[in-house]
């Protein structure tokens, strides 16, 4: 136990950076969840005109994917692999929205959300192991 306590005490800046990353992925999950809700509303014919239809949602998905890709620079390990899977699913959702295929877009957005969750969990696990 002493080793763990020492690592925690010495690793404050690292913990701060880790917490910032985990918070960032938490924010991304929230944004992805909100986008999934908007896509579902559109598929039910209850779209908010402010969202700009499928093209507006496609742009929002693109912005989210860019934000994720930017955060992945310099990362590796299982967490980065899962987060890259999230990025791929976001790209799939983006393409489906471009085709106005809301069903497949929603499915891809769900996959992105799951991969974001798994990636954030893997990042937390890696930090505990490290």
N, C-alpha and C positions, 0 to 999 in steps of 0.2 A: 504493500500500500504506500509506503514511503516514496517509491519511485513515481507513482501516479501523482501524488501530491506535489512532488518536486517539479514534475513536468508541467503541471497546471500552474504552479507559482512562477516558473521561469517563462512560460509561454503566453504571458498576458497579451502581448501585441498580436501573436498568432491567433489567440482566442478571439480577440477583437475583430481581426480580419475574417475569421471563420464565421463569427456571429453576423458580420455584415453580409457575407456571401449567403448564409442561410436565410437572412432576412430578405435579401434580394430575390432568392428563389421562392420564398413565401409570397412576395409581392407578385412575381411572375405567375405563380399558381393562381392567385386571386384574379389577376387580369385574364388568364386563360379560362378560368371558370366563368367569369363574367361574359367573355366572348362566346363560350359554349352556350350560355343562357340566351344570349342575343340570337345566335344561330338557330337555336330551338324555337324561339319566339317567331323568327322569320318563317321557319318551316311550318309553323301553325297558323300563318297568315296574320300574326299579331306584331308585325315589325314596328319598331320605333322609327319614324321618318328621319330622325337625327342620325341614325346609324348609316344611312346612305345605301341601303339595300345590300345585296351580296358583294358588290364592288367595295362598298365602305367597310364591310366586315373583312374582306380580303386584305385591304390596306392595314386594318388594325392587326390582323394576323401576321402580316409581313413585318410590321413594326415590332411585334412581340418576338418574332423569330430573330430579328436583328439584335434585339436587346439580349436575348439568350446567347446568340453566337458571340457577341462582344464579351459577355461574362465568362465564356469558356476559354478565352485566350490563356495559354500557359497551364491549363489544367490537364491532368491525366488520371488514370485509375478507373475504378468501377463507376464512381460518381460521374466523371466526365463522359464515360460511355453511355450511361443512362440519360444524361442531359443531352447528348448528341442525338439519341433516339427521340427525345422530345422535340428537338429541332427538326428532325426528319418528318415527324408526324405533323408538326406545324406547317412545314412545306407542303405536305400532302393536303392538309386542310385548306391551305391557301389556293392550291390548284383546283380543288373541288369547288371552293367559293367562286373562283374565276369562271367555272362552268355552271354556276348556279345550282350545283348539286349539294343541297343543304344536308341531305341524309349522310352522305359520305364525309362531308365537312365535319359534321357533328361527331361522327365516329372517330375521325382522325384527331379532333380536338380532345376527345376523351382519352385517346392513346397518349397524346401529348401531356395531358394532366397527370395520368398515371406515371409516365416516365419522369416528369418533373418531381412528383412525390418520391419515387424510388431514388432518383438522383440526389435529392436533398437528404434523404435518409442515409444513402451510401456515403455522402460527404460527412455527415455527422459521425457515422460509424468509423470512417477512415481517420477522423480527427481523434477519436477515442483510442484507436489502435496506435496512432502515431505518437 
